[in-house]
Amino acid sequence: MSKMSATNAIEVQDVCLSLGGHTILDAVSFAIPQGSYVGIVGPNGGGKTTLLRIILGLLRPTHGRVAVFGESPFAARRRGNIGYVPQRIAQADIPFPISVEEIVWSGRTPAIGVGNRRSPHDRKFVEEVMDRAKVGHLRHRLVGNLSGGERQRVFIARSLAADPSLLILDEPTTGVDIAAKEEFYALLKTLNADLGLTILFVSHDIEVMTSEVAFVLALNQRLICHCESHKFLSEDTVERLYGKAMQSHPLHLHL
Amino acid sequence: MIPSIFQYEFMILAFIAGIVTAIVAPTMGVFLVIRRYSFMADTLAHVSLAGVTVGFLTGTQPILSAMAVSAITAIWVEELRRKRRVLGDSALSMFLSGGLALAAVLLSASRGLNVNLHSVLFGSIATVNRLDVWIILSLGVAIFLAIVCLYKELSCIAFDEELAETGGVQTRLINHIFVILTAITVSVSMRIVGILLIGALMVIPVTAAMQLSRSFRGTLWIAIALSLLSVIAGLFIAYYVGFSSGGTIVLLSMALFFLANLCKKFVGSP
């Protein structure tokens, strides 16, 4: 799936964002090599989603530079290099009739080019993607009638349909039950290991961060740390990230 | 034997214009409805009234002047929505009243202007002439071809605009084309259903189809079928009973909506 040669998948240099006088992100810099599996963790309001939106080119930073595969987010988007699964998609109300197949194919839109002719390669690719996300058997179902976990997989398939090199997910498991959650993270792991897909996701779930991903970016306005996930808990990062409040409720860490 | 209704040229013209309207209106309507942009049709229709008046005052074809005025408004509203300067629905309601106000002023300023306001507002089959039909037919074909070419982009944006954008769809360009197509659809539909009832023909068949369909594409086809049924039956009734064509067509599509809703209730949701 990977289309680019060896550069960093994402480079963020000195990114600042303020909105209405409030600082949301302050001098954030990091690089994510291709093929990495990285999680962003931090408190609510710490700027996680905002950072993703800047990387996706949906928001412009007040200051600083972002490169995705060595080019601007807009250029990377045009190439279909970025797959995105937004927040709360598993719970979102979809009040109009649309089938699973139609959602997944809509992810293939820019790759098809002008017109509606689907080549055999398009069809084969979309079939593969649906198999991988295990949604093939749901193809004729209405998306609005699916469970949270099923819907999550449909939107993963949708994001893969354009053959991206980078997959960005925002709180992917909100509204998904525990069994579906495990299956979901297993899917992400195979996408990362088998296809070399760079994966970046946001979660406030520290347990997931330490057990699933290889690298953690801890964000609370500033980048508190960018480290391997097993080192994440051994340092005093959690305290710096969440302040003293976390210490009085150690059970929340599920340790 | 040809039924007596088709012995009159104006009825044949009305049927051609009606069928084009019946196909094009719900086709655009599907995208408007699922984007929660249904009100756009009504707004552009009201603005079209100002366009029609301008047409009468300057001696241009009213359909064309209506189309120009509503296309400009459409782009304006879309830009306001995109820049989030104004909430989408307040922009629409502002332009709706603004269009009507402009029409009122222009009409009053041109006292003695011979405009059959009733037929413009509620649609009329007797006033359709050959030139109208040629304009309606060519614009209708153009809209349909544009939708066929852009179907996947339009539906991708309609499902989720932000996902379409991050996926590399040129949302701004496509949205501009989309609102211009909506403006053209409104001016095409104006003759048969009238300015006040265009929105209904773009929205009601779609809402009815949504009760029955199991996919987006299915919704589109069912909506076109229901709209054709309402328009054709409506034109027959309008001719034989003498009712207003626009009113009859919209009431019939409302009836089909309730029927579809009953079907859903008793047969179960799709």
HADDOCK unambig.tbl for C-alpha pairs under 7 A between the chains (distance, minus, plus):
assign (segid A and resid 56 and name CA) (segid B and resid 166 and name CA) 6.43 0.50 0.50
assign (segid A and resid 77 and name CA) (segid B and resid 166 and name CA) 5.73 0.50 0.50
assign (segid A and resid 77 and name CA) (segid B and resid 167 and name CA) 5.87 0.50 0.50
assign (segid A and resid 77 and name CA) (segid B and resid 168 and name CA) 4.73 0.50 0.50
assign (segid A and resid 78 and name CA) (segid B and resid 168 and name CA) 4.14 0.50 0.50
assign (segid A and resid 79 and name CA) (segid B and resid 168 and name CA) 6.73 0.50 0.50
assign (segid A and resid 80 and name CA) (segid B and resid 167 and name CA) 5.70 0.50 0.50
assign (segid A and resid 80 and name CA) (segid B and resid 168 and name CA) 5.70 0.50 0.50
assign (segid A and resid 82 and name CA) (segid B and resid 167 and name CA) 6.67 0.50 0.50
assign (segid A and resid 83 and name CA) (segid B and resid 167 and name CA) 6.67 0.50 0.50
assign (segid A and resid 96 and name CA) (segid B and resid 34 and name CA) 6.52 0.50 0.50
assign (segid A and resid 96 and name CA) (segid B and resid 210 and name CA) 6.67 0.50 0.50
assign (segid A and resid 97 and name CA) (segid B and resid 210 and name CA) 6.28 0.50 0.50
assign (segid A and resid 97 and name CA) (segid B and resid 213 and name CA) 6.42 0.50 0.50
assign (segid A and resid 97 and name CA) (segid B and resid 214 and name CA) 5.69 0.50 0.50
assign (segid A and resid 97 and name CA) (segid B and resid 215 and name CA) 5.05 0.50 0.50
assign (segid A and resid 97 and name CA) (segid B and resid 216 and name CA) 5.64 0.50 0.50
assign (segid A and resid 98 and name CA) (segid B and resid 214 and name CA) 6.62 0.50 0.50
assign (segid A and resid 98 and name CA) (segid B and resid 215 and name CA) 4.26 0.50 0.50
assign (segid A and resid 98 and name CA) (segid B and resid 216 and name CA) 4.72 0.50 0.50
assign (segid A and resid 99 and name CA) (segid B and resid 214 and name CA) 6.65 0.50 0.50
assign (segid A and resid 99 and name CA) (segid B and resid 215 and name CA) 4.89 0.50 0.50
assign (segid A and resid 99 and name CA) (segid B and resid 216 and name CA) 6.98 0.50 0.50
assign (segid A and resid 106 and name CA) (segid B and resid 152 and name CA) 6.80 0.50 0.50
assign (segid A and resid 106 and name CA) (segid B and resid 156 and name CA) 5.16 0.50 0.50
assign (segid A and resid 107 and name CA) (segid B and resid 167 and name CA) 6.92 0.50 0.50
assign (segid A and resid 109 and name CA) (segid B and resid 152 and name CA) 6.18 0.50 0.50
assign (segid A and resid 109 and name CA) (segid B and resid 153 and name CA) 6.42 0.50 0.50
assign (segid A and resid 110 and name CA) (segid B and resid 168 and name CA) 6.11 0.50 0.50
assign (segid A and resid 110 and name CA) (segid B and resid 169 and name CA) 5.88 0.50 0.50
assign (segid A and resid 115 and name CA) (segid B and resid 149 and name CA) 4.81 0.50 0.50
assign (segid A and resid 115 and name CA) (segid B and resid 150 and name CA) 6.44 0.50 0.50
assign (segid A and resid 116 and name CA) (segid B and resid 149 and name CA) 6.71 0.50 0.50
assign (segid A and resid 116 and name CA) (segid B and resid 152 and name CA) 6.65 0.50 0.50
assign (segid A and resid 142 and name CA) (segid B and resid 214 and name CA) 6.22 0.50 0.50
assign (segid A and resid 142 and name CA) (segid B and resid 215 and name CA) 6.85 0.50 0.50
